[in-house]
């Protein structure tokens, strides 16, 4: 995304639990605090399997602490996309996941939105009362709900039947989904 100020940003709203919690400026090698001890960054360069080094890519990376190695997750070129492009990508990824029986939901938790969560001592504490930071995330992966607060992940609920799964999505994510049989 390019703003009128000419600054460019990467906005990722669907990657998942290790995705960025805010837009990232398209600046190579500028680490940004993400969640807990996690840092994320974009690096402009090449992937190991590329055969044409003149074609640079933006590579999204994360690490779970400043002393740890960077992990590369995905890469993207700097191209203009249109509504039709997004519709094709969305349909393909949605149907591909459905056909494999996979279903994922990630909900980032902002400071002050922790009511009803099974928090451990010290989780969800906000040091800066002016900001509303991301303090954790709920993740639903194929019938299992996990809570990650300050970099620690644990299972807090799980479901077997389709009815239980739909109830769990409503309870933890506020989602109401009707059973779909195709």
C-alpha positions as CSV (number, residue, x, y, z in Angstrom):
1,X,0.0,0.0,0.0
2,X,1.3,3.4,-0.9
3,X,0.1,6.5,1.0
4,X,-0.2,10.0,-0.5
5,X,3.1,10.8,1.5
6,X,4.8,8.3,-0.9
7,X,5.6,6.0,2.1
8,X,4.9,2.3,1.3
9,X,3.6,-0.3,3.7
10,X,3.0,-4.0,3.8
11,X,-0.4,-4.9,5.3
12,X,-1.1,-8.6,6.1
13,X,-4.5,-9.3,7.5
14,X,-4.7,-13.0,7.0
15,X,-1.4,-14.7,7.5
16,X,-2.1,-16.0,11.0
17,X,-0.6,-16.1,14.5
18,X,3.0,-15.2,13.5
19,X,1.8,-12.4,11.2
20,X,2.5,-8.7,11.8
21,X,0.2,-7.0,14.3
22,X,0.5,-3.7,12.4
23,X,1.4,-2.4,9.0
24,X,5.1,-2.7,8.2
25,X,7.0,0.0,6.3
26,X,8.7,-1.2,3.2
27,X,12.1,-0.6,4.7
28,X,14.6,-3.5,4.4
29,X,16.0,-4.9,7.7
30,X,14.1,-2.7,10.1
31,X,13.0,-5.0,13.0
32,X,9.7,-4.1,14.7
33,X,8.4,-5.4,18.0
34,X,5.4,-7.7,17.3
35,X,4.0,-9.7,20.3
36,X,5.7,-10.8,23.5
37,X,9.4,-11.1,22.6
38,X,8.7,-11.6,18.9
39,X,10.2,-9.2,16.3
40,X,9.3,-9.1,12.6
41,X,10.9,-7.4,9.6
42,X,10.9,-7.2,5.9
43,X,14.1,-7.8,3.9
44,X,14.5,-6.8,0.3
45,X,16.6,-9.4,-1.5
46,X,16.6,-12.9,-2.9
47,X,15.4,-16.3,-1.8
48,X,17.9,-19.2,-2.0
49,X,16.0,-21.0,-4.8
50,X,15.8,-18.0,-7.1
51,X,17.6,-18.3,-10.4
52,X,17.2,-14.6,-11.4
53,X,18.9,-12.5,-8.8
54,X,17.9,-9.2,-10.6
55,X,14.3,-10.0,-9.4
56,X,14.2,-8.8,-5.8
57,X,11.5,-9.7,-3.4
58,X,10.3,-8.5,0.0
59,X,10.8,-11.3,2.4
60,X,8.7,-11.4,5.6
61,X,10.7,-12.7,8.6
62,X,10.1,-13.2,12.3
63,X,12.1,-14.3,15.4
64,X,11.0,-15.0,18.9
65,X,13.7,-13.0,20.6
66,X,16.6,-10.7,19.7
67,X,19.2,-13.4,20.2
68,X,17.5,-15.9,17.9
69,X,17.9,-16.4,14.2
70,X,15.4,-14.9,11.7
71,X,12.9,-17.3,10.1
72,X,11.6,-16.4,6.6
73,X,7.9,-17.1,6.1
74,X,6.9,-15.8,2.7
75,X,8.0,-13.4,0.0
76,X,6.2,-11.1,-2.4
77,X,7.2,-8.8,-5.3
78,X,6.3,-5.2,-5.4
79,X,3.5,-5.3,-8.0
80,X,0.2,-3.5,-8.3
81,X,-2.8,-5.7,-7.6
82,X,-6.4,-5.2,-8.5
83,X,-9.7,-6.3,-6.9
84,X,-10.0,-9.3,-9.4
85,X,-6.5,-10.5,-8.3
86,X,-7.6,-10.5,-4.6
87,X,-10.8,-12.3,-5.4
88,X,-9.0,-15.1,-7.3
89,X,-6.4,-15.5,-4.5
90,X,-9.0,-15.5,-1.8
91,X,-11.2,-18.1,-3.5
92,X,-8.3,-20.4,-4.2
93,X,-6.9,-20.2,-0.6
94,X,-10.3,-20.6,1.0
95,X,-11.4,-23.6,-1.1
96,X,-7.9,-25.2,-0.8
97,X,-8.1,-25.1,3.0
98,X,-11.7,-26.3,3.0
99,X,-10.9,-29.2,0.7
100,X,-8.1,-30.3,3.0
101,X,-10.5,-30.1,6.1
102,X,-8.5,-27.3,7.6
103,X,-10.0,-24.3,9.4
104,X,-8.0,-21.6,11.2
105,X,-8.9,-18.4,13.0
106,X,-6.6,-15.9,14.7
107,X,-7.8,-13.1,16.9
108,X,-5.3,-10.6,18.3
109,X,-6.1,-9.4,21.8
110,X,-5.7,-5.8,22.6
111,X,-4.9,-4.5,26.1
112,X,-8.2,-4.2,28.1
113,X,-9.9,-7.0,26.0
114,X,-8.9,-9.9,28.2
115,X,-12.2,-10.4,30.1
116,X,-13.2,-14.1,30.1
117,X,-9.8,-15.4,29.2
118,X,-8.0,-18.0,31.4
119,X,-5.0,-15.7,32.1
120,X,-2.0,-16.7,34.2
121,X,-0.4,-14.3,36.7
122,X,1.1,-11.3,34.8
123,X,-0.5,-12.0,31.5
124,X,-2.3,-9.1,29.7
125,X,-0.8,-6.4,31.9
126,X,-0.4,-3.0,30.1
127,X,2.5,-0.9,31.2
128,X,1.7,2.1,28.9
129,X,-1.8,3.4,29.8
130,X,-1.9,5.7,26.8
131,X,-1.5,3.0,24.1
132,X,-3.7,0.1,23.3
133,X,-1.2,-2.6,22.4
134,X,-1.6,-6.1,21.2
135,X,-1.0,-8.2,24.3
136,X,-1.8,-11.7,23.0
137,X,-3.7,-13.9,20.5
138,X,-6.3,-16.6,20.4
139,X,-5.8,-19.3,17.7
140,X,-8.3,-21.9,16.5
141,X,-6.8,-24.7,14.5
142,X,-9.0,-27.6,13.5
143,X,-11.0,-27.8,16.7
144,X,-8.3,-26.7,19.2
145,X,-8.2,-23.2,20.8
146,X,-4.8,-22.0,21.9
147,X,-4.0,-18.8,23.9
148,X,-0.7,-17.0,23.5
149,X,0.1,-14.3,26.0
150,X,3.5,-12.7,26.1
151,X,5.1,-15.4,23.9
152,X,3.7,-18.5,25.7
153,X,1.2,-20.7,24.0
154,X,-1.1,-23.2,25.6
155,X,-4.3,-25.1,24.7
156,X,-7.3,-23.7,26.5
157,X,-10.2,-25.6,24.8
158,X,-10.8,-28.3,22.2
159,X,-13.8,-29.7,20.4
160,X,-14.7,-33.0,18.6
161,X,-18.1,-32.7,16.9
162,X,-19.1,-30.1,14.3
163,X,-21.7,-28.7,16.7
164,X,-19.0,-28.3,19.5
165,X,-16.6,-26.6,17.0
166,X,-19.3,-24.1,16.0
167,X,-20.1,-23.4,19.7
168,X,-16.4,-22.9,20.4
169,X,-16.0,-20.4,17.5
170,X,-18.9,-18.4,18.9
171,X,-17.6,-18.6,22.5
172,X,-14.0,-17.6,21.8
173,X,-14.2,-15.6,18.6
174,X,-17.8,-14.2,18.5
175,X,-18.4,-16.0,15.2
176,X,-21.7,-17.6,14.2
177,X,-21.4,-20.1,11.4
178,X,-24.1,-22.3,10.0
179,X,-23.2,-25.9,9.1
180,X,-22.3,-26.1,5.4
181,X,-22.7,-29.3,3.5
182,X,-21.4,-29.3,-0.1
